[in-house]
Amino acid sequence: MRAIEIINNTLQPAERPLPVPASGQVLIKVTAAGINRPDVMQRQGLYPPPAGSSDIPGLEISGTVVGIGHHVSGLLIGDKVCALVTGGGYAEFCVASSALCLPIPDGLSLIQAAALPETFFTVWSNVFDRGGLTAGETLLVQGGTSGIGTTAIQLARNFGANVIATAGSDIKCEFCRQLGTYAAINYKTHDFVEEIKKLTNNNGVNVILDSIGGDYFPRHIKCLADEGRLVQIGLQNGVKAEINLLPLLLKRVVLTGSTLRARPDSFKAAIAQSLLQRVWPLLACAAIEPVIDSVFALEDAVKAHALMESSTHIGKIVLQV
């Protein structure tokens, strides 16, 4: 089968053997694969796949079930699904845990569906499960026009929360407002800490979803309200920060974070069921939808990664196989 592999930190086309589904897995003929920043990190040698996972990049796919392993129920040959995978997405065929396969929401194409799993699993697990965001609270999303950002904005708004987002241009800020934020801050021209103080009457926000880390960490503590929760899902600005611990005590702040890829399928399957019950109906009625910036051919994965690294995109980047 055709695939894209990583050789010396570069993406290269290759021919690979057809994968065989193990017990509890299905084989999917891939129509499209979403691109995510962890793919770029893997290519750079910074985020190796978990033991036993494919070395082919790609964490989310959509396509058609063409093979079924032992001990699989609820899926049939020919079913159209999207799936969260631990690797192998940049290829013509990919194996996936049957528990992490979800039906294509009504009205969505397979291209759109490929943009769902990684971001929706991540946002649900971190904003709602770990961050405990509830209706009436305020969420700060750093990087509101990323795939994670556009998903977090829509989900938070549909579940009754207020959303503030940051973005790197006035055009991107306007897109965030159109998507449902009540405020968007251009972090290149404004101090987001001071802006949040103004927007919240010095009360701060209840939950922060952040993939930046580094020097943003102490600034986020200043942005949090009493009982606020900082949820860390990435470290683009580095793994270290120096902070004053006193505000954590005075505000009773909760610091948490997670990575999803290495968690067991049983953990991710619980998220899948929550999404199926609570989010898939919103997708089916178009209350929310995946935001897709660009679609590239599988052979153009290098160009797709270059776009991801440029940070000029709005929403998801997808490979069509």
C-alpha positions in Angstrom: 0.0 0.0 0.0 1.0 3.6 -0.4 2.1 5.4 2.7 4.1 8.3 4.0 6.9 7.5 6.3 9.5 9.5 8.3 13.1 9.1 7.2 15.7 11.4 8.8 13.1 13.9 10.0 11.5 14.2 6.5 8.3 12.8 5.1 8.8 10.4 2.2 6.4 8.3 0.1 6.8 4.5 0.6 5.3 1.2 -0.1 4.3 -0.7 3.0 2.7 -4.1 3.7 -1.1 -4.1 4.2 -1.7 -4.1 8.0 -3.6 -6.9 9.6 -6.3 -6.2 12.3 -5.6 -7.8 15.6 -8.3 -8.9 18.1 -10.6 -6.0 18.7 -9.4 -4.1 15.7 -10.7 -3.3 12.2 -8.9 -2.6 8.9 -10.0 0.7 7.3 -9.5 1.7 3.7 -8.5 5.3 4.3 -10.3 8.1 2.5 -8.7 11.0 4.4 -6.4 11.6 7.4 -6.3 14.7 9.6 -3.0 16.4 10.2 -2.1 17.5 13.7 0.8 19.2 15.4 1.9 16.0 17.1 2.5 14.6 13.6 5.0 17.5 13.0 6.6 16.8 16.4 6.9 13.1 15.5 8.6 14.0 12.2 11.0 16.2 14.1 11.9 13.4 16.4 10.2 15.0 19.4 7.2 12.7 19.9 7.8 9.0 19.2 4.9 6.7 18.8 3.9 4.5 21.7 5.4 1.0 21.8 3.6 -1.3 19.5 2.1 1.5 17.4 2.8 2.1 13.7 5.7 4.4 12.9 3.7 5.9 10.1 2.3 9.3 11.2 -1.4 10.1 11.4 -3.7 10.1 14.4 -7.1 10.3 12.9 -8.7 8.9 9.8 -12.0 8.4 8.0 -12.8 5.6 5.5 -14.5 2.3 5.0 -14.2 -0.9 7.1 -12.7 -3.6 4.9 -11.5 -6.1 7.5 -12.6 -7.2 10.9 -10.5 -8.9 13.6 -11.7 -11.3 16.3 -13.9 -10.1 19.1 -15.3 -7.1 17.2 -19.0 -6.3 17.5 -21.1 -3.5 16.1 -19.1 -3.0 12.9 -19.6 -4.5 9.5 -17.6 -4.7 6.3 -18.6 -1.6 4.3 -19.3 0.7 7.3 -18.2 4.3 6.9 -16.4 5.4 10.0 -13.9 7.9 11.4 -11.4 6.7 14.0 -8.8 7.8 16.5 -5.6 5.9 16.0 -2.1 5.9 17.6 -0.4 6.1 14.2 -0.6 4.8 10.7 -3.1 7.4 9.3 -0.9 8.6 6.4 -1.6 5.5 4.3 -4.1 3.8 2.1 -5.1 1.3 4.9 -4.9 1.6 8.6 -5.9 -0.5 11.6 -8.0 1.0 14.4 -9.5 -0.2 17.6 -13.2 -0.9 17.0 -14.0 0.9 20.2 -12.5 4.1 18.8 -14.4 4.0 15.5 -17.4 6.4 15.3 -20.1 6.6 12.6 -19.9 9.5 10.1 -22.3 12.2 11.4 -25.3 12.8 9.2 -24.5 15.5 6.6 -20.8 15.3 6.8 -18.4 14.0 4.1 -15.6 11.6 4.8 -13.2 14.5 4.3 -14.9 16.5 7.0 -15.1 13.4 9.3 -11.3 12.9 9.1 -11.0 16.2 10.9 -13.0 15.1 13.9 -11.4 12.4 16.1 -8.1 13.9 17.4 -9.5 17.3 18.2 -12.9 16.3 19.5 -11.4 13.5 21.7 -8.8 16.0 23.0 -11.2 18.9 23.7 -13.8 16.7 25.4 -11.3 15.0 27.6 -9.5 18.1 28.6 -12.0 20.9 28.6 -15.0 19.0 30.0 -13.6 16.0 31.8 -10.4 17.4 33.3 -11.2 21.1 33.2 -14.8 20.6 34.4 -16.1 23.5 32.3 -19.8 24.1 33.0 -22.5 26.4 31.6 -22.0 30.0 32.6 -18.3 29.7 33.1 -15.7 31.4 30.9 -13.1 29.5 28.9 -9.9 31.0 27.5 -8.6 29.2 24.4 -5.1 29.9 23.4 -4.8 29.6 19.6 -8.5 29.9 18.7 -8.1 29.2 15.0 -6.2 25.9 15.4 -8.0 22.7 14.9 -8.2 22.3 18.7 -9.2 26.0 19.1 -12.1 26.0 16.6 -13.4 22.8 18.2 -13.1 24.1 21.7 -14.9 27.3 20.9 -17.8 25.6 19.3 -18.2 22.9 22.0 -17.9 25.3 24.9 -20.5 27.7 23.3 -22.9 24.9 22.6 -22.7 23.8 26.2 -23.4 27.2 27.6 -20.0 28.6 28.4 -18.5 32.0 27.5 -15.4 31.9 25.4 -12.4 34.2 25.0 -9.8 33.2 22.4 -6.4 34.5 21.4 -5.1 34.5 17.8 -2.1 35.9 15.9 -3.9 38.3 13.6 -6.9 40.6 13.4 -8.4 38.4 10.6 -8.1 35.3 12.8 -9.6 37.2 15.8 -12.6 38.1 13.7 -13.0 34.4 12.6 -13.0 33.5 16.3 -15.8 36.0 17.0 -17.8 34.7 14.1 -17.4 31.2 15.5 -18.9 32.2 18.8 -16.4 33.9 21.1 -17.6 37.0 22.9 -14.0 38.3 22.7 -10.8 37.6 20.8 -7.4 39.0 21.6 -4.6 39.5 19.1 -1.7 38.3 21.2 0.8 40.0 18.8 -0.5 43.4 19.5 -2.1 43.2 22.9 -1.1 41.8 26.3 -3.7 39.0 26.8 -3.3 39.2 30.6 -4.3 42.8 30.7 -7.1 42.3 28.2 -8.6 39.4 30.2 -8.6 41.5 33.3 -10.6 44.1 31.4 -13.0 41.6 29.9 -13.7 39.9 33.2 -13.7 42.9 35.5 -10.6 41.5 37.1 -12.4 38.3 38.0 -10.4 36.1 35.6 -11.5 33.1 33.6 -12.6 29.7 35.0 -10.8 27.4 32.6 -7.8 27.8 30.3 -7.0 25.4 27.5 -3.3 25.9 26.5 -0.9 24.2 24.2 1.8 26.8 24.5 3.4 26.3 28.0 6.8 27.9 28.7 6.5 31.6 29.6 2.8 31.5 29.2 2.4 29.5 32.4 2.9 32.2 35.0 0.8 34.6 32.9 -2.0 32.1 32.9 -2.0 32.0 36.7 -2.7 35.7 36.6 -5.6 35.1 34.2 -7.4 32.5 36.4 -10.4 33.2 38.6 -10.7 31.7 42.1 -11.1 27.9 41.7 -9.8 28.3 38.2 -8.4 25.4 36.2 -5.4 25.5 33.9 -5.4 22.5 31.4 -2.1 22.0 29.6 -2.2 20.0 26.4 1.0 21.2 24.7 4.4 22.8 25.2 5.2 24.8 22.1 7.1 27.5 24.1 9.0 25.0 26.2 8.7 22.6 29.1 9.9 24.9 31.9 8.6 28.0 33.6 9.2 29.9 36.8 6.1 30.9 38.7 5.0 32.5 42.0 3.2 29.7 43.9 1.4 32.1 46.3 -1.5 32.8 43.8 -2.1 29.1 43.5 -2.9 29.0 47.2 -4.9 32.2 47.4 -7.0 31.4 44.3 -7.2 27.6 45.0 -6.1 27.0 41.4 -6.1 23.5 39.8 -3.2 22.7 37.5 -3.7 19.7 35.2 -2.9 18.5 31.8 -2.7 15.4 29.7 -1.6 13.6 26.5 -4.0 11.3 24.8 -2.0 9.2 22.4 -0.5 6.7 24.9 -3.6 6.3 27.0 -5.2 2.8 26.9 -8.1 2.1 24.5 -10.5 1.6 27.4 -9.9 5.2 28.5 -10.4 6.6 25.0 -13.4 4.4 24.4 -15.2 6.2 27.3 -14.5 9.5 25.5 -15.8 8.0 22.3 -19.1 7.1 23.9 -19.5 10.6 25.4 -18.9 12.1 22.0 -21.4 9.8 20.3 -24.1 10.6 22.9 -23.5 14.3 23.4 -21.6 15.8 20.5 -22.4 13.7 17.4 -26.1 14.9 17.5 -24.7 18.5 17.4 -22.7 17.7 14.3 -25.7 15.9 12.7 -27.9 19.0 13.1 -25.0 21.4 12.0 -25.0 23.2 15.4 -21.2 22.6 15.2 -19.0 21.6 12.3 -15.3 20.9 11.7 -13.5 23.9 10.3 -11.2 22.8 7.4 -8.6 25.1 6.0 -7.0 22.9 3.3 -7.1 19.5 1.7 -3.9 18.0 0.3 -3.2 14.8 -1.6 -1.4 12.1 0.4 1.7 12.6 -1.8 1.7 16.3 -0.8 2.1 15.6 2.9 5.3 17.7 2.9 3.4 20.8 1.8 0.7 20.1 4.4 3.3 20.0 7.2 4.8 23.2 5.9 1.4 24.9 6.2 0.9 23.5 9.7 4.3 24.9 10.7 3.6 28.3 9.2 0.6 28.7 11.5 -1.2 30.7 8.8 -4.0 28.1 8.5 -7.5 28.4 10.1 -8.9 25.1 11.3 -7.8 21.6 10.2 -5.5 20.4 7.4 -6.5 17.1 5.8 -4.8 14.6 3.6 -7.0 13.0 0.9 -5.8 9.4 0.1 
